C-alpha cells in the first residue's frame, strides 16, 4: 500500500459478493487504497455480535493494485477485529460499511450488522460510516447514491469525526436525491414480529417478520422521514451508551 493515499477498510453484512459492497468499492476506488474484509455470506441482523464458540477463518479473494478483498467466516464485527490484527499494515484512515440492501434508520441501527461493523471501527478510533438504501432487492439500484457517498467520504477524510461518533447514512430506494438532511433517529418500534406456522410434522415454528411503527411520522427532522421523502439522511451516532442526564438524578437516590 502507498502510505501517501488514504487507507480505506470496507465491510458489510450482506456478504462480500453482494451488489451493494461491490458498488461501494467502485464508487470509492479512486479515493484511497482499499482493503475489504467482509463476511463470506449474509449476516444481516447480527448487530455487534462476535463469534465465541467457533473458530473464525479468512481467505484472500482478490488482490490488484489499490484493492485487496478477503472473505471471513465470522460476523461483521469479527471482520473488523480480524482485519486489524491480520491483514492491515497500518490503522485505516476510514472505515465504510455497506451499501446495505435495506435501510438502517431508527432502531434498525441497533440490530444492524452493517452498523455493527461501523461501531467496531468507531470503538477503535477509526472514522466510520455506514451506508444503506431502502431497497432489499439483491439487484437494487445504488447509482443515485454514488455522488452523495463520494461527497460524504471526501468531507470525512478532510474533517475527521469526533471520538466515539460515527455516521449512519440512509438513502431512498431510487430516483434523484433531493439533498442531504442531518437527522436524529426516528422514534419507533417493531410490532407483529413473529409469524406462527405449523410444520408438516405437526409442531409450530416461527418466522421473524414484523411491521415498523413510526411513532412520529410527521416529524421532518428524523432519518425515517428524510429517506421516505427523497433525501439522504445522515444521523450522527454515539457509541458511548451513558445517559449523562441521569447521573445526577441517580445520585439523588442516595443509594
N, C-alpha and C positions, 0 to 999 in steps of 0.2 A: 504494500500500500504506500502511496505517496503521502507523506505526512503534511504536505502543503494543502492537500484537499481535505475537506471535512470527511470524517468517518461516520457513516450513517448505518445504524443497525435496524433491521426491519424484521417484524414478526407478524403473526395474526392468530386467529383461532379457527379459520376455515381450512387450514392446511396449505402446504407450500404450492400445491397445484391449482389452488383457487384462482379464478379470474381476477378477483379484487387485488390480491397481493401482487400479481404479475403486472397489472396495470399500474399500481403504485410504483413498482420498480421502474417501469418505463417512464413514468412522469418525472421521476427524480434522478434518473441515471446521469444527468449532466451536472448535478448539484454536489456530488461528492463520490467517494469510494463507498461501495455498498457491500455489507455483509448481511445475508439473510439467514436466520435460524428460525424455522417455522415448524409447526407440528407436521407429522407425516400423514395426517388425516384430520377430519373435522374435530374440533374441541370446543364447540360453542357452549356457552353457559358454565365454563369452568372457573370463572372469576379469577381469584388469585390462588387457586388450588396448586399444590405441589405433589409430586409423586413420592410417596413414602415407602410403600411396601414392595415395589418392583424396581429393577434396575432400569436406568434410562440410557438410551443409546442415541448417537447422531451419526449421520453419514453425509459425505460430500456428494452433492448432486451436480454442481456445475461450477467451473471456475474459468473466467475470462478476465481480461484486464478491466479493473474497476468494479467487478461484480463476482462475489462468491456466494453460493447458495448451499445451505445444509438443511436436511430434514432431521427431525428429532422425534423420538417416540413418546416424549412427555407432553406436558401441558404448556400453554403459552408462557406462564411464569417460569417453568423449567427451562424453556428455551433461552430466556434472558439470563437466568442464573448460570446455565451451562456455557453459553457463549462467552460470558465474562471470564470464566476460568479456563477455557479451552482454546477457542479459535480467534479471539480478539488479541491483537498485539498491543493495543492501547485502548484507553477509555473512549467510547464513542462521543462524538460531538452532538449527536441527535439520535433519538430512538423513535421509530414510527411503527404503528400497528394498524393493520387493515390492508386495503379498504374492506371493511366488513360488509357482508351481504346481509343487510338488515340494520335498522337504526339502533343506536345505543343511548337514547335520550332518557331523561327521568331516572327512575330506579333501575332501569335496564343496565345502567353503567355499573351497578353493584354486582350484577350477575355475569357481566360480560367477560369472556376470555380475552377479547380484544383489549378492553381496558385493564384486564389483569396484567398483560404484558406492559402496558403503559405505566401502571402503578409500580411495577417492579423496577422499571427504568428510573422512575422518579425517586424511588427509595434509594437508588444508587447514585443520586445527584446527576442524572443524565436528563437534559431537556427532552421531554417525551410527549408525543401527540398520538391520539387515536382518531382514525378516520372511519366513518360509517356512512352508508347510504340506505335510504328507506326502500330497499328493493331486495327481496330474498331470493330472487331468481339466480340460478347458477350462471346464467348468461347475462346478468344485469349490465346495464349500460352505465359506465362511470365517466364517460368523456366530458360530460358537463361539469364534473368536479375538478378537472385537471388544472385549470388556470388558478382557481382559488387555493387548491392544495399547494401549488408551487409558491404562491404568494405567502401563504402562512409559513411554509418551511423556510423561505428566504428570510422572512422577518424574524423567525425564531432563531435562526443561525446568527443573525445580526444582533438581536437584542438579548437572547437567552431567556430563561424563565427563572422565577424565584425558587428558592429551596422549598421542597415539599409541594410544589404546584405543577400540575400537568394540564394538558388541554384535551377536551373531549369535543370533537368536531363531527357534526351530523349534517348530511345533505338530503335534499328532497329526492324523490325517485327519478326524476328526469326533467327535461326542459331547461330553459335558461335560468341561471341563478340570478335572482333579483338583487342580491347583495349579501353582505355578511352581518349578522347580528350577534353581539356579545350578550349571552343569556345566562340566566340561572336555571337550575334543574327544576323541571316540572314536578309539581306535587301530584302524585297519583299512586294507585295500587293495582295489582293484578287480581282478578277475580275469576271464578269458574275455572280453576287451574288444572283440574283433572277430569278426564273423560273416562267414565267407567264402561268397560266392555266385558263380555263373557267369552272365555276361551272355549273352543270346540270340545275340550275335555271336561268342561263344566265349572272351572274356577274363574273368579273375577280377576281382572287386571286393569291397570290404569295407564292411560297415555297423558303425558304432560301437554296441556293446551293453554287456554286462558284468554281473557279479554282485558286489555288495559283500560282502566277507568281514570281519565284525566279529571282531577278534582278542580281544575281551574282553566277550562278550555278557552275562556275569553282573555286570559292574561297574555299580553303580547310581548312580555319580557322573558318568556320561557323558551327552552330549547324545543319543546314539542310544538309550540305554536309556530316557531320560526320555520322549521323544515316542512311543516304541513302547509305553509303559505309561501313556499318558493324560495326561502332564504337558507343559506348555510348558517348553522348555529355554532358558536364557539362557547363552551362552558368551561371556565377555569375551575379546576377540580383540585381540592386539597387532599393529601394522603395523611395528614395529621387529623386523627379522629377525635381529638379532645374537644369537648363542648366547653370552651373557655367561659362562656357566660354563666355556666352552672357552678363554677368553682367556688365563688364567694357564697352562693346560696347553700351549697352543701356544707361549707364551713359553718354556716349559721345553724346547722342542725345540731351542733355541739355533740358530736358522736364521741 
